[in-house]
Amino acid sequence: MRTIQSYIGALLILLAMWSCEKEGGLIVVSGFETSQLSSDVTDIILTADNQETPVLAFSWTESTLSLSDGTMKRPPPFPQ
């Protein structure tokens, strides 16, 4: 009896998963080029005299990301 209940339960789960439809289209993000990371100095010297000043700064080349669906917009909390 336990085996029959297990089969019925598995069948119901499979039917429930099969009945679900995938909604929405596939959105693809492109523009992931390799960026170049660089720093403004090669030698870092930390002393008590320069403890309040920034001694190292990094920068990288910016890449432009694009979406396959041009009607998609960014969510409100993210900067443009």
Backbone as JSON, one array per atom type, in Angstrom:
{
  "sequence": "MRTIQSYIGALLILLAMWSCEKEGGLIVVSGFETSQLSSDVTDIILTADNQETPVLAFSWTESTLSLSDGTMKRPPPFPQ",
  "N": [[0.82, -1.19, 0.0], [1.95, 1.2, 0.75], [3.8, 1.59, -1.28], [2.19, 2.04, -3.5], [1.05, 4.49, -2.8], [3.33, 6.06, -2.85], [3.99, 5.97, -5.57], [1.74, 7.23, -6.66], [1.96, 9.75, -5.47], [4.43, 10.61, -6.61], [3.66, 10.68, -9.29], [1.71, 12.71, -9.23], [3.32, 14.9, -8.56], [5.0, 15.02, -10.8], [3.09, 15.57, -12.79], [2.23, 18.09, -11.92], [4.57, 19.59, -12.26], [4.87, 19.36, -15.0], [2.72, 20.73, -15.97], [3.29, 23.37, -15.57], [4.06, 26.36, -17.22], [6.67, 27.93, -18.97], [7.22, 31.26, -18.65], [7.73, 34.38, -20.26], [10.47, 35.85, -22.07], [13.82, 34.98, -23.09], [16.38, 36.84, -21.83], [19.35, 38.27, -22.82], [22.53, 39.31, -21.82], [25.07, 41.25, -23.15], [28.44, 42.29, -24.0], [30.55, 41.92, -22.3], [33.51, 42.59, -22.19], [37.05, 42.11, -21.71], [38.51, 43.93, -19.11], [40.99, 46.41, -18.36], [42.94, 46.63, -15.58], [44.51, 49.09, -13.68], [46.97, 50.87, -11.74], [47.83, 53.95, -10.01], [50.35, 54.22, -8.93], [53.53, 52.52, -8.54], [55.18, 51.81, -6.46], [54.51, 51.57, -3.07], [54.56, 53.49, -0.23], [54.13, 53.57, 3.1], [53.74, 55.75, 5.72], [53.78, 57.51, 8.89], [53.34, 60.14, 8.32], [51.79, 60.23, 6.0], [49.36, 59.06, 6.62], [46.72, 59.88, 6.48], [46.19, 60.44, 3.86], [45.21, 59.28, 0.61], [47.04, 56.64, -0.78], [47.07, 54.94, -2.88], [45.46, 54.29, -5.91], [43.08, 52.72, -7.95], [42.14, 52.04, -11.33], [40.03, 51.18, -14.1], [39.27, 50.04, -17.42], [36.24, 50.94, -18.95], [33.4, 49.02, -19.84], [30.68, 48.62, -22.11], [27.55, 47.46, -21.42], [24.9, 45.61, -22.93], [21.46, 44.75, -23.54], [19.55, 42.04, -24.89], [16.91, 42.58, -25.3], [15.66, 45.55, -26.04], [13.68, 47.02, -24.79], [13.76, 46.59, -22.11], [14.39, 47.97, -18.93], [16.54, 49.4, -16.39], [16.38, 48.44, -12.92], [14.89, 50.6, -10.42], [16.59, 51.15, -8.02], [19.24, 51.02, -8.94], [22.11, 52.72, -10.22], [22.41, 54.68, -13.25]],
  "CA": [[0.0, 0.0, 0.0], [2.85, 2.34, 0.85], [4.42, 1.74, -2.58], [1.2, 2.64, -4.39], [0.94, 5.89, -2.42], [4.54, 6.72, -3.33], [3.85, 6.14, -7.02], [0.71, 8.25, -6.91], [2.56, 11.03, -5.1], [5.41, 10.97, -7.62], [2.91, 11.0, -10.5], [1.1, 14.02, -9.04], [4.38, 15.9, -8.62], [5.4, 15.13, -12.2], [2.02, 16.26, -13.51], [2.24, 19.49, -11.52], [5.72, 20.22, -12.89], [4.66, 19.36, -16.43], [1.68, 21.69, -16.31], [3.82, 24.73, -15.46], [4.59, 26.89, -18.46], [7.73, 28.92, -18.82], [6.72, 32.54, -19.13], [8.74, 35.39, -20.53], [11.52, 35.53, -23.03], [15.18, 34.89, -22.6], [17.1, 38.1, -21.94], [20.79, 38.01, -22.88], [23.38, 40.47, -21.6], [26.32, 41.14, -23.91], [29.37, 43.4, -23.8], [31.51, 41.61, -21.24], [34.89, 42.54, -22.66], [38.06, 42.13, -20.66], [38.91, 45.28, -18.7], [42.38, 46.57, -17.95], [43.07, 47.22, -14.25], [45.82, 49.76, -13.52], [47.1, 51.7, -10.53], [48.54, 55.19, -10.27], [51.73, 54.13, -8.43], [54.08, 51.17, -8.54], [55.76, 51.58, -5.14], [53.68, 52.13, -2.01], [55.31, 53.75, 1.01], [53.22, 53.99, 4.17], [54.42, 56.37, 6.87], [52.87, 58.24, 9.78], [53.05, 61.45, 7.71], [50.77, 60.14, 4.95], [48.32, 58.13, 7.04], [45.4, 60.42, 6.17], [46.04, 60.67, 2.43], [45.17, 58.06, -0.21], [48.36, 56.34, -1.35], [46.92, 54.04, -4.01], [44.17, 54.38, -6.59], [42.94, 51.8, -9.07], [41.17, 52.4, -12.36], [39.88, 50.14, -15.11], [38.56, 50.47, -18.6], [34.81, 50.7, -18.83], [32.76, 48.32, -20.95], [29.26, 48.95, -22.23], [26.69, 46.27, -21.45], [23.64, 45.8, -23.63], [20.5, 43.67, -23.39], [18.97, 41.59, -26.15], [15.6, 43.21, -25.4], [15.88, 46.97, -25.83], [12.61, 47.63, -24.0], [14.04, 46.37, -20.69], [15.01, 49.11, -18.24], [17.19, 49.05, -15.14], [15.53, 48.62, -11.73], [15.07, 51.93, -9.85], [17.67, 51.46, -7.07], [20.56, 50.95, -9.52], [22.47, 53.93, -10.97], [22.43, 54.5, -14.69]],
  "C": [[0.87, 1.26, 0.0], [3.48, 2.64, -0.51], [3.45, 2.42, -3.55], [1.04, 4.13, -4.07], [2.17, 6.68, -2.9], [4.47, 6.97, -4.82], [2.83, 7.21, -7.37], [1.25, 9.64, -6.58], [3.57, 11.51, -6.14], [4.72, 11.37, -8.92], [2.28, 12.38, -10.39], [2.14, 15.14, -9.11], [4.83, 16.1, -10.06], [4.35, 15.86, -13.03], [2.0, 17.75, -13.17], [3.4, 20.23, -12.18], [5.52, 20.33, -14.4], [3.66, 20.43, -16.84], [2.17, 23.13, -16.23], [4.39, 25.16, -16.81], [5.66, 27.91, -18.14], [7.23, 30.22, -19.43], [7.89, 33.48, -19.34], [9.79, 34.91, -21.5], [12.87, 35.48, -22.37], [15.89, 36.21, -22.86], [18.59, 37.79, -21.85], [21.54, 39.32, -22.7], [24.67, 40.25, -22.38], [27.18, 42.37, -23.64], [30.36, 43.17, -22.69], [32.91, 41.47, -21.83], [35.85, 42.56, -21.47], [38.47, 43.57, -20.37], [40.36, 45.26, -18.26], [42.42, 47.28, -16.6], [44.46, 47.84, -14.13], [45.8, 50.59, -12.24], [47.92, 52.93, -10.86], [49.98, 55.17, -9.76], [52.21, 52.69, -8.52], [54.69, 50.81, -7.19], [54.91, 52.3, -4.09], [54.53, 52.27, -0.76], [54.31, 54.3, 2.03], [54.03, 54.52, 5.34], [53.36, 57.07, 7.73], [52.48, 59.58, 9.17], [51.92, 61.37, 6.68], [49.62, 59.2, 5.33], [46.91, 58.62, 6.71], [45.18, 60.63, 4.67], [45.98, 59.34, 1.68], [46.53, 57.83, -0.88], [48.26, 55.46, -2.59], [45.52, 54.19, -4.6], [44.18, 53.43, -7.78], [41.93, 52.36, -10.07], [41.12, 51.26, -13.37], [39.1, 50.7, -16.28], [37.09, 50.06, -18.49], [34.3, 49.96, -20.06], [31.28, 48.66, -20.94], [28.46, 47.67, -22.36], [25.41, 46.6, -22.19], [22.78, 44.55, -23.46], [19.92, 43.3, -24.75], [17.58, 42.18, -26.37], [15.76, 44.68, -25.05], [14.82, 47.66, -25.0], [12.84, 47.45, -22.51], [14.75, 47.6, -20.12], [15.64, 48.61, -16.95], [16.22, 49.23, -13.99], [15.85, 49.97, -11.07], [16.24, 52.11, -8.89], [19.07, 51.46, -7.69], [20.87, 52.22, -10.31], [22.55, 53.62, -12.46], [23.8, 54.46, -15.26]]
}
